[in-house]
Amino acid sequence: MTSTSLDELRQSLAGEVIGPEDAAYDAARRCYNALVDRRPAVIARCAGANDVAAAFEFARAEELEVAVRGGGHNPAGHCVADGVLVIDLSLLRKVEADGAARIARSGGGATWLDFDTATQAFGLVTPGGVVGSTGVAGLTFGGGIGHLTAQYGLTCDSLVGAEVVTPDGTVVRASSDENEELLWGLRGGGGNFGVVTRLDFRLYPLERVVGGALTYSGEGIGEGLRRFRELVASAPRELSCQAVLSVDESVAPMLGVYPCYTGSNGDPEELRALRTAPGLVDDGIGARTFLEQQLLFDSPYGENRQYWKGHFVRELPDELLDDLVERLVVLGRAPGGILIESLHGAPKDADPASGALGFRQAAFNVSAMATWQDAVHDEVHIQWARDTAAAIEPWSVSGGYANYMQADEPLERVRAAFGDDAFERLRALKSKYDPGNVLRRNQNIPPA
Ligand SMILES: Cc1cc2nc3c(=O)[nH]c(=O)nc-3n(C[C@H](O)[C@H](O)[C@H](O)COP(=O)(O)OP(=O)(O)OC[C@H]3O[C@@H](n4cnc5c(N)ncnc54)[C@H](O)[C@@H]3O)c2cc1C
């Protein structure tokens, strides 16, 4: 690719073009996962669907592979690769909420902080992710689990429409009235079918929650985990809950439990057992705004190396819980964390045929999230995540969560996340919208 062709691309886009010589290049190629350090040939910051079509055309003419960037959070680093053209959507961050129709229209590059800020201005929400800098589109296309999952379901269950630019430059709309099969595929099938410049979501009224964090240490961790398990087994629809196992500065295990209650009781009965459990060292539960709840998990961008691996499981037996706690200390240093997301409540209500993903019947998503800073520790942390995932595997159902997968997952794990029938249906959809597999830098669904 010559500097003349780069200039031509600059002239054909309303947005920005960033090449390796530009001052903005290093910041623009950075992702959430510091393990990913790649040098694309060019980054096309698209200002709309026409720009996306022009970027696809340029990539074709220059024989460049394509990567697509939303919030840059995917731990596999699919949004950037050496020598590719990156279609970067970070100029498309506008979110418009229609309070009367209870619909939000989100740009393809919006983050959850953009989304929540716009919708909370009307006292409305959609169940999204728990970290503000995560991309709305990327998270939605893999499912979407967060603080409102029990109440309103997976994020993709609230996706009602999208504008998609396919690799041949065609703009396609997906909704229940138009290209319904494409909407089905976007609900779990990832960024396989096109670049999405707009997403429409259903909204629900909600401004305040009872939430925060409960922290347990020492012997109390096992009991805290069991009470968390019992709480979500009774499936209260007004209460989502996640748990995180990690270690403190002295590498002693710690448990954080993060409920989000949206019922009318200011002191929810359901939380009593958790709040009186032995080993509770900090009770941070209280009334807060939804935007405050959304700050609980905020984490630095691009600073830590990450390798994640996990399984959806049908149950959390004592044996597994005890094993997970023991695994926190095997490295003799902080390994990262183990995230346990409950899928009780509304995900089970949705019609399984409404979206491609195949994990809504699982009880929990359990993920080993290795986190470290120094490259000399790459091998031990990656191995820790793999070993921990192997310990979870005997209880696995429905494969792994595509949103947390690394790039080294075999095709069979991607297939298992959908089930054979849905996977074949996705492959047919892929053949229709991206027969050349231009969009292959993702949890890939090969064309049929
Ligand atoms: C700190 C952190 C917190 C997270 N929290 C949650 C959470 O609470 N719940 C949850 O379910 N997941 C969560 N995730 C996982 C996250 O949902 C996925 O990694 C998701 O892929 C990130 O999307 P992104 O746009 O930020 O990432 P990117 O890396 O930019 O994009 C990932 C892929 O998504 C596709 N994509 C993104 N935008 C578009 C678009 N507009 N059109 C077409 N394809 C697109 C592309 O294939 C792209 O390669 C989290 C991840 C991190 C690192």
The ligand as an ORCA input file, in Angstrom:
! r2SCAN-3c Opt
* xyz 0 1
  C     -13.144     -5.219     31.004
  C     -14.163     -6.015     30.248
  C     -15.456     -6.078     30.712
  C     -16.421     -6.829     30.048
  N     -17.661     -6.907     30.583
  C     -18.595     -7.663     29.985
  C     -19.903     -7.770     30.558
  O     -20.209     -7.176     31.579
  N     -20.780     -8.579     29.932
  C     -20.482     -9.260     28.795
  O     -21.347     -9.961     28.305
  N     -19.265     -9.132     28.221
  C     -18.325     -8.353     28.787
  N     -17.073     -8.265     28.233
  C     -16.782     -8.987     26.985
  C     -17.178     -8.128     25.782
  O     -18.563     -8.129     25.659
  C     -16.603     -8.706     24.486
  O     -15.244     -8.855     24.601
  C     -16.962     -7.852     23.271
  O     -16.522     -8.519     22.111
  C     -16.339     -6.492     23.354
  O     -16.840     -5.674     22.354
  P     -15.996     -4.391     21.922
  O     -16.720     -3.710     20.857
  O     -15.608     -3.605     23.126
  O     -14.666     -5.073     21.423
  P     -13.851     -5.052     20.054
  O     -12.620     -5.797     20.396
  O     -13.722     -3.697     19.495
  O     -14.756     -5.885     19.099
  C     -14.855     -7.253     19.209
  C     -15.461     -7.826     17.964
  O     -16.851     -7.503     17.954
  C     -17.255     -7.265     16.625
  N     -17.784     -5.892     16.541
  C     -17.637     -4.889     17.425
  N     -18.337     -3.819     17.011
  C     -18.906     -4.167     15.840
  C     -19.759     -3.504     14.934
  N     -20.205     -2.267     15.138
  N     -20.167     -4.184     13.822
  C     -19.770     -5.457     13.602
  N     -18.954     -6.132     14.433
  C     -18.547     -5.482     15.548
  C     -16.062     -7.497     15.742
  O     -16.050     -8.826     15.302
  C     -14.919     -7.252     16.683
  O     -13.752     -7.893     16.296
  C     -16.087     -7.514     28.847
  C     -14.787     -7.441     28.363
  C     -13.823     -6.704     29.045
  C     -12.431     -6.663     28.538
*
